[in-house]
Structures are given as C-alpha cells and as structure tokens.
Amino acid sequence: MPMPAALDVSTLLAVLAATIVATKLFGDVAQRVGQPAVLGELLAGVALGAIGAFRPHEAALQPFAQIGIVVLLFQIGLHTDVRSLRRVGAEAAVVAAAGVIIPFLGGYVVAHALGLADVPALVCGAALTATSIGISARVLGDLMRLHTEDGQVVLGAAVLDDIIGLVILSVVFSVAAGGNVSPAGVVRMTGIAIGFVLVALLMGAIAMPTLIRFVERMRGTGVLGLLSLAFAFGMAWLAVRTGSALIIGALAAGLILHPMPQRNEIESSVTAIGHFFVPIFFASVGAALDLHALASPGALTLGGALIVVGIAGKVLAGFAPWWYDGNKLLVGVAMVPRGEVGLVFAQMGLGAGVLGQGEFGALMLMIVVTTFLPPPILARIVRARSGTGEMASEPGIDDLVAGTHHRGVRKTAVRTRHPDK
C-alpha cells in the first residue's frame, strides 16, 4: 500500500486500519506459539515497514506512537503498588540495583569498545537496564510462581529497574540535547528526574482524598477513564516542562492513581484505549527497523555482545542478595526479558537521532532474543525444582500490558502484593 509524501485523512485511516489488523493477527499468532503478543506486534510493524505500508517517521503517525508510549507507561504505573516495594524488602532492592548497574556498565563498555561514541553507548547501556514487568509477571504466573517469595522479589526488582532505567534514559537524552556528557549534567538531570517522581508521589498522596471525592461525583459513562488519561497526559507534559521526560510523567501518574479504590475501573478504561494506541507504538518500532542495516556485520556483532551482557547481567543480579534462601537462578532469569520497556528505550534512542539504524537494529535483536529465551528456561528451572513435568496456569496476570492476554486464562488485573497481605 504505497503512500504519498504527506498523508491525507483517507490514507491515514487506511494505514491505521492496516496496522490494527496486522498487529492483532500477528499478536494472535505469537500467543498461539507461546510468546507474548508484543513480539507479534513488533513483527507486524517490520512487515508493514518492509512493504511501505507504515512509515514510522511520517508526521501524521508519530503522535499515535507517542500517545502509545504514554498509555503504556501509565498502565505499568497503574499496576505498580509502591507499598509492595517495601514488603519485598532488601532482596528486591539489591537485585534491582545489581540489575541496573551490571548491565548498564557492561553495555556501555561493550558498545564503546565496538566503536560507539559516548552517548549512543550510554543509550545501549540504559536499554539493558530494563525488565519487562508484563512479560516477567506473565511467565511467573503461568508457572504458578507469581505469589511466591521468588515471584515477589522479581516483581519488586522489575518495578525498581524500570523506574531507575527510565530515569537513566531521561538523563542520557537530556544531557545529549545539551551536547556533552559531564558529571555535573548527569547529577543535575538525575536529581530532576528522581525529584519529579518523589514530589509527584508525595503530592499525589496528599491530594488523594480530594481526588477520590471528586471522582465519586462523576456519574457519566467513561468519564473516570478519560479523566485519568487526561491526568496522565498532564503529568507527561509537566515532566517535559520541568526538564524530565514524558515517560517519567506517565509512569508517575499511574503510581499516583494506583491506590485509588476505583483503580479497576480506571485500568479497564485505559486498557481499552491501550488496545488501540499501544500496538501502534510497537508497530512503529518494528517498522523503523532497517533489515539491511541489521544484517551488517557491525550490527550483528554489537547485537550479539549486547545479548551476552544483557543476559549475564540480569542473571548475576539474581545472585546479588547472597543471604537470600530462594531460587536465585529463577530470580535472575526472570529479570532477563526486556520486552515492551526495552522497545521504549530503543525507539526513543532512534527518534532522538542518538542511535543509527545499525545500533537500533542491534538493540532490537537483543530485545527479541532476551524476550524469547526466558520462558522455556524458567519452565525447566521450575520443573527441575518441583520434580514434575507439568505446570498449571495461574490467572490474574494477562492484561498487565495491553494486548498480552493468554488464551484460556481468565483476564483479571495483576496485584504485585501478596494475596495474604
């Protein structure tokens, strides 16, 4: 479906229709072979980009993808109980810290050694810090390990990983926009990003009773979901205006609204909207992939090195809390998937002009491999520990990220807290 230089309304509608159909079909196929729908949506974008049906840099399409990023991070925040981070304790904090530091430094050193400049190497390192909360929860739930102590450590560490990783990413891009990488600039932007999240959570806790009373007066159909989404957009705008990144604002908005009694209704409304916008974001990421650039020896070498560092760094992080008596290997392997969060990092690097097509392709290769590998490996670890070859599915994790529902499993919202607490 060739497109003109500038999209008119009818062509835009045709592109959106093709994108929606392709992402849903490819996502369904991915689920049928036991993989997250996000991988199918990514491949749908690759296919659409290859035939010229989706041009990710088209001005008319970029807002849809950017809204998809905001909705995705808002969803992740909605599903994150900040209080649960305290309950999982020191183990999760240590796993998270190691899961950020080791991959970040390793990715930077490897990328720099392979010829990348400072800023692109920093972006590669930042992308390696991510852990897909949705995919990790999905796999642990399928293996009946989500509400075990190991599962809670993984979820707590994954939440911290993504918050720290998003802060690192916003710092890297802010410093890159200034044209240099200085310790003072890094410290300043880190303070802004972390300070924004902390102030937002504090103000949100103070304003929560007023917010609840205001929401309870809303009687119109769909009003709650739309107001919540407007709040996420406003927080994303505020984050950018204060020198941080829109993804930080969107995540903070979800964290603020998580304690609200009406969270389930908010989640339902936002998920419905996310089923439209989030796959468009994933498709835009896939369509941006230059297969010829990926096939170059340099991109394949960089991708292979990042895969090794990405897997090793997260697995080692699982062993960081030496006093922990749980299954450290399970914790480490469960931290490996980058999934949708890693895609956000890669897309932002490409969109900001920090990454070339070769580096972007290398990151995409790393994200796909680290997302495919953990599920079967985790299944083997659990079976080896339990001494049985059969695993039942645990419901309650399927809509953690829009579009990642699993066939045959009841769709409810995941809770990161232990059911007994």
Protein Blocks (a to p, Z undefined) as FASTA:
>chain_A
ZZdfbdcfklmmmmmmmmmmmmmmmmmmmmmnopafklmmmmmmmmmmmnopacfklmkl
mmmmmmmmmmmmmmmmmmpcfklmmmnommlmmmmmmmmmmmmmmmmmmmmmnopafklm
mmmmmmmmpccfklmmmmmmmnopmmmmklmmmmmmmmmmmmmmmmmmmmmmmmmmnopa
cfklmmmmmmmmmmmmmmmmmmmmmmmmmmmmmmmmpmbghklmmmmmmmmmmmmmmmmm
nopafklmmmmmmmmmmmpmklmmmmmmmmmmmmmmmmmmmmmmmmmpcfklmmpmklmm
mmmmmmmmmmmmmmmmmmmmmmbcbdfklmmmmmmpnmlmlmmmmmmmmmnomacfklmm
mmmmmmmmmmmmmmmmmmmmmmmmnopabdcddehilmmpghiacehiacddddfbdfkZ
Z
